Amino acid sequence: MAPIAQQIADMVDMLPEQDQTLAFEVIKKMVLAWDPDFTKMTPTEQAQIDKAAAEIDAGDYVPESAVNWD
């Protein structure tokens, strides 16, 4: 978690429950305004996708047939 996100979480945690709910709704509204379809990626998510893609390109993956699904 980014340091600023941790600071925000710590501040919200100090609030009474009713105010926490209000803070949650405000943050949710901000996120939906930024990305209404939840299709944008955070820098961390992009890095994870890039790493996985590089591993696949390098042949570093487990084929589905090797997974025991039971």
matplotlib code that plots the C-alpha trace (Angstrom):
import matplotlib.pyplot as plt

x = [0.0, 1.3, 2.3, -0.4, -3.0, -1.9, -2.1, -5.6, -6.6, -5.2, -7.1, -10.3, -9.8, -9.8, -13.3, -16.5, -18.3, -20.9, -18.1, -16.2, -19.2, -19.4, -15.6, -16.1, -18.9, -16.9, -13.9, -16.1, -17.6, -14.1, -13.0, -16.1, -15.6, -12.1, -12.9, -16.7, -16.2, -13.3, -11.1, -8.1, -5.1, -3.1, 0.7, 1.0, -1.6, 0.2, 3.5, 2.0, 0.5, 3.8, 5.7, 3.3, 3.4, 7.2, 7.2, 4.8, 7.0, 10.0, 8.1, 8.0, 4.4, 2.6, 0.3, -3.3, -2.8, -0.2, -2.7, -4.7, -8.1, -9.5]
y = [0.0, 3.4, 5.6, 8.2, 5.5, 4.1, 7.7, 8.0, 4.6, 5.6, 8.9, 7.2, 4.6, 7.3, 8.5, 7.3, 4.6, 7.0, 9.3, 6.3, 5.5, 9.0, 9.0, 5.7, 7.1, 10.2, 8.1, 5.7, 8.7, 10.0, 6.6, 6.2, 9.7, 8.8, 5.3, 4.6, 1.1, 0.0, -0.5, 1.6, 0.0, 1.3, 1.5, -1.6, -3.6, -2.5, -3.7, -7.1, -7.5, -6.5, -9.0, -11.8, -11.0, -11.1, -14.5, -15.9, -14.5, -16.2, -19.5, -19.2, -20.4, -23.4, -25.0, -25.6, -29.3, -29.4, -28.0, -30.5, -28.9, -31.4]
z = [0.0, -0.9, 2.1, 1.4, 1.2, 4.6, 6.1, 4.7, 6.1, 9.5, 9.6, 8.6, 11.2, 13.9, 12.9, 14.5, 12.4, 11.0, 9.7, 8.3, 6.2, 4.9, 4.1, 2.3, 0.2, -0.7, -1.7, -3.7, -5.5, -6.4, -7.7, -9.8, -11.3, -12.2, -13.5, -13.8, -15.3, -13.0, -16.1, -15.2, -13.5, -10.6, -11.1, -8.9, -11.0, -14.2, -12.8, -11.9, -15.4, -17.0, -14.8, -15.7, -19.4, -19.3, -17.5, -20.1, -22.9, -21.2, -21.0, -17.2, -16.6, -15.4, -18.1, -17.1, -17.6, -14.8, -12.2, -10.0, -10.0, -7.5]

ax = plt.figure().add_subplot(projection="3d")
ax.plot(x, y, z, "-o")
ax.set_aspect("equal")
plt.show()
